[in-house]
Amino acid sequence: MKRALMFLLLGPALVVLATWVAVGMPPGDVVINVAVLLFLVTLPLSGIAGLIDGLLSTVFPILARVPLTATVGAMAPL
């Protein structure tokens, strides 16, 4: 349950938060639409990374899983 919460909710939410901070959080409908679009685009990618992390959790300790999961998450859009 914790893995699903982290990868499917907190991960995409942090992408949206980082984007809002980067642009200075201007008010407007365009920013909200971009935030929703970013959340929806990163949701399946985070799901893929979460699945891979779940599979690797039985074989590798967490310090070895971190770079492998990050690599899978970075290569998923390709």
N, C-alpha and C positions, 0 to 999 in steps of 0.2 A: 504494500500500500504506500509506503514512503517513497519507493522508486517511482511509482506512477504519479504521485503528487509532485515530486521534484521535476521529472522530465516533461510531464504533460501540462502542468499548470505554472509552476514557478519559472521554468526555463523560458517559455514564450513571453511570460509577463515581464521578465527581466530584460528581454530584447526590446519590448515596448518602452519600458522605463528608461533604458539606456538611450534610445532614440529620442524620447522626449527631452531628456537632459541635454543631449547633444544639440538639439535645435532650440533650446531655451524655453520649451513648453509654451509656445504662443497659443492663444485661444483661437478657436475656430473649428468649423466642421471638417475642414480638409485634414487637420492634424488627427482628429478622431478617426476619420476614415482610413488614414495611413496606419494608425495604430492598430485598428481592427484587421487590416490587411496583413500587417506584419505578424500579428498573433496567429492568424489563420495559415500563413505560409510556413511559419516555424513550428507549428503544432505537429504536422506529420514527420518533419525531420527530427524533432525531439522524440517522437514516438519510436522511430527507427533506432535512434541512439539508445533509448531506454531498453528496447528489446535486446540489443546487442550487449548492453551492460548487464542485463539480467542473465543472459547466457554465459557471459564471461565470469559472473560472480561465483559460479561453482568451481571454476578452475584457477583463477588468479586472485591474489590479494588486491586490495583497493589501490595501492600505489602502482601496481602494474596495470590495472584496468583503466586508470585515468587517461594516459596517453592513447590507449587503444580506442576507448570510447570517443575521445575528442577527434581522433583521426576518422573514425566512421561517421561521426556527425558532420565533419567538414567535407567528407567525400560524398555524402548522401545526395546533395543536389546535382552532382555530376552524373 
